[in-house]
Amino acid sequence: MQKEVSAVVSGNLFDLKILGRLFEFVKPYKKIFYTQVSLTLLGAVLASIKPYLVKIAIDEKIANYDLIGLYQIVGVMVFVLVAQACMQYFDTYLAGKLGQTIIRDIRIKLFNHLLKFKLNFFDKTPIGRLVTRNISDIETLSNFTSDGLAGILGDFLQLIFIFGFMLYIDWRLTLICLCPLPILLFSTYVFKERIKDSFNEVRIAVSNLNTFVQEHITGMSIVQIFNSEKREYDKFKQINIDHRDSNLKSVNAYSIYFPVAEFIGSLGIVLLIWFGSKLVLGETSSFGTLVSFIMYISMFFRPIRMIADRFNTLQLSVVSSDRILKLLDDQTPIQTSGTKALPEIKGAVSFEHVHFSYIENQPVLKDITFEVKQGQSIAFVGSTGAGKSSIINLINRFYDIQDGSIKIDGTDIRDYNLNELRLQIGLVLQDVFLFSGSIRNNITLYNPDITDDKIWEAIRLVGAEKFIERLPNGLNYEVMERGSTLSAGQRQIISFIRVMVYNPKILILDEATSSIDSETEELIQQATEKIMKGRTSIIIAHRLSTIQHADVIFVLEKGEIKESGSHEELLTKEGLYSKLSSLQYAAAKE
């Protein structure tokens, strides 16, 4: 399993570059955002008014036995409480709506971005890591967009208004109350520095965990076949230990910070009571002022502690945002498509001095040159690793060549629109992938343009009517994940139907009959003969018996074409093809 290495992240609470990028997703919803900010501002004002109303009630109404005035103040307090509750409701609702909408947009954009990557990106990147980006990282970001940003803004506004009211009421008590503030700010800074690295470790640990689980659930049969359960269990246990330890670093920082913050806040109240009591007894301040300041100081230190409490969300969001944005910015493996419209092609294919490698300086194909005329059938044979599958990957532009050119109907395939190009190339692979869902959906892949009439036309062309009719519910038969409830031959038949509903002009068969039983192979051979008529066909096969009728057979060896010709011509040359034929004949006879 490939482990993810630590990414370099600033770890700053407000990484302006990342926040600026995130606000690009807010722009379409500016009205909601500004409404929420306004509600947050009003909520901070209303929260700051309550202690001041208590001061007025005590000093001006209760002290003067003014019951009517007291009732009026109580009425105002009730109104403020109701208004604050309503604003909190709308503020929370709009924050959640805005956050979830932004997350939806980011997730859709990220998935759409992944769809455009070339296959070599997925060759190098663990699936679990991509799952983490699209699910876990974005879910972490949702906490920030739904609550973290609005919460931080509200806390800062509340601090400003509380400080303003405190200065207005009594500047002396304000200074006394805020004496412990520098200590709290210093401890908050130390706390932030302690946890900022741990959150990056947490995300990496989550990514490694997802990657391991995804790979081993997918490959569970291999684990069990080779009795590797104990070894894989030990690996998984170690990954979980790493995950636990990375989380415990932040837990340890929290366990130290919050008792310290609580002590500092309480120290402010002690100083207030000690100094404020002297002022009240000396009649230079009022009892209502002292009570309001006790309320204010609790309210003042709470937002500071809450800001620190949000560090978890903010730091994780900074890390997750950085990883998501880096993936969105990664353009190197993006598929590029030409602008030339692709009319209905004739099907002539040519390779001209093509050189290709998956990894730099490790060539897979060397100076490959051949031509397939319209309606012609050709085949490629050779040992494993000779480069056969690479050729069909290049025709579909799953990968791009380093040198040479590949042309269809005389035009370089890089000049064609990629989507239109692939619609006219039908590819049947040896390893057929089926999604969870009905047979119909696995054939159409939810393309609304493919009707049942088209499906049955393709089924009849392949000769698979009996197979489909024998399935419970026919086209509505539910396929389990990866088609596990179907045989290899049945999956192969579905892949033939899936290709034929598009009526491609170029048909590519990659070991399409290498892992199926004789009866199904005979059915597929008959279907192949039907669907190859009038189409350019490119066949890759180990069994030479399946390609004897090809117009031209190319023999590949170590990425080079060593021989070419018809079946009979190659046998008379007594070269590589003749040796392969003799070996297979001897094996079959034995």
Secondary structure as UniProt FT lines:
FT   TURN            13..14
FT   HELIX           16..23
FT   TURN            24..26
FT   HELIX           27..29
FT   HELIX           30..56
FT   HELIX           57..62
FT   TURN            63..65
FT   HELIX           67..115
FT   HELIX           119..124
FT   HELIX           127..131
FT   HELIX           132..137
FT   HELIX           138..143
FT   HELIX           144..148
FT   HELIX           149..169
FT   HELIX           171..177
FT   TURN            178..180
FT   HELIX           181..218
FT   HELIX           220..225
FT   TURN            226..227
FT   HELIX           229..281
FT   TURN            282..283
FT   HELIX           287..309
FT   HELIX           311..329
FT   TURN            332..333
FT   STRAND          349..356
FT   TURN            360..361
FT   STRAND          365..372
FT   TURN            374..375
FT   STRAND          377..382
FT   TURN            384..385
FT   HELIX           388..395
FT   TURN            396..397
FT   STRAND          403..408
FT   TURN            409..410
FT   STRAND          411..412
FT   HELIX           413..415
FT   HELIX           418..423
FT   STRAND          425..428
FT   STRAND          437..438
FT   HELIX           439..444
FT   TURN            445..446
FT   TURN            448..449
FT   HELIX           452..462
FT   HELIX           465..470
FT   TURN            472..473
FT   HELIX           474..476
FT   STRAND          478..479
FT   HELIX           481..483
FT   TURN            484..485
FT   HELIX           488..500
FT   TURN            501..502
FT   STRAND          506..510
FT   TURN            512..515
FT   HELIX           518..532
FT   TURN            533..534
FT   STRAND          536..540
FT   HELIX           544..546
FT   TURN            548..549
FT   STRAND          552..557
FT   TURN            558..559
FT   STRAND          560..565
FT   HELIX           567..573
FT   HELIX           576..589
//
